[in-house]
């Protein structure tokens, strides 16, 4: 009996979180992230303020929660040992409205920063073996990883804003080539 009750509660929580996330997405598309208030979100989701605060401390936490639940494979940038952004661009293409809300001009920079940091960590791991253990080499690796991740995000945001003019494969390939060339030519 307890397991059944836990499933029902879990479903209620999932339903509430989904309603809040969807409300936030629609509101961002309507009026931009900065202009969205918690009151707007709870009104659109048809939940009480206490319900919102039971699950989230802020609208930023709501925004990030939806993306903390992303499939880890989205940020897997290695396929058979080679750099690849196919999963990232594929996920964005499959969730175009969400991507536009989260990465478009009206989104603020929270999600772009979240994506950039996730990608920078993967890039640093991928290319870290090319750099020595010294402080200077490690600083260069960090700078290059962060700058390269910002470049990937720039590709991604431009692509989303331009209604995904190029195919997923074309974008993934251009990112892969660009990132790889940065690290090939960036030896100390």
Helices and strands as residue ranges (DSSP letters): H 2-31, G 33-35, H 38-45, H 49-55, H 59-68, G 72-75, E 78-79, E 82-83, H 86-94, H 96-103, H 110-127, G 128-130, H 135-161, H 168-184
